[in-house]
Amino acid sequence: MIKVYKEIGQVDILAFGIHPDDVELSASGTILSHIDKGYKVGVCDLTKGELGSRGTPRTRLSEAKDASDIMGIDWRVNLEMADGFSSIDKAHILKIAEVIRLAQPKIILANALDDRHPDHPRGAQLVREAFFFSGLKMITSIQGKPHRADTLYHYIQDKQLSPELCIDITKYVDTKMAAIRAYKTQFYQGENAEDNEGATPISSKAFTDFMIAKMKVFGRAINAEYAEGYILHREIGVDNLMDLR
Ligand SMILES: [Zn+2]
């Protein structure tokens, strides 16, 4: 486990991504909004994204650190699993369960269950299983006290899935885009930026435009300018219907 940004401590929200930048692309508005409300957030990347076409694992780690600074999260770690083809097995699940036990979060955010990149659903499945097994006290081979988070939400990334929950991030959209641009080797940096590596589908201005359009579509559903969309792991409940819109 590489520490990208400070040591693991207790947090309210723990966000997982199989690649560094998944969390920024899909859930950083939610993270910024909850940090603003006083909650603590940690991020755990499962791989270093070493199969990415541009940049290197080293540049990606330093970009993840810069994005973490922009989001204001408490800590970030990288589990250094192999990018691509990582299997859903005991060793991988327990590595993730250990981070959950050390962080004791109320809420977990995870990759989309269905997406264009096949790693995303695999990351989602690994975290779903770790979400359950981290609570079993008979598992004693990993660090930390047994802990089951209250719930888990799958953020929506590339594929057009219908959200079951939308979170208003209108106030945070500019900071979110700055956190995404911190991945300098990956994403569009503006018209005057030097680009000395080959273009990829995600490095174009069109991809940034698509991201903004998607946040607007999710926002429209809840009468907000911009939102992030989530798929539920289980039913949600509230005490007060007025808390929903
Ligand atoms: Zn990804």
Boltz pocket constraint, residues with backbone or C-beta under 6 A from the ligand:
constraints:
  - pocket:
      binder: B
      contacts: [[A, 18], [A, 19], [A, 20], [A, 21], [A, 22], [A, 117], [A, 120]]
      max_distance: 6.0
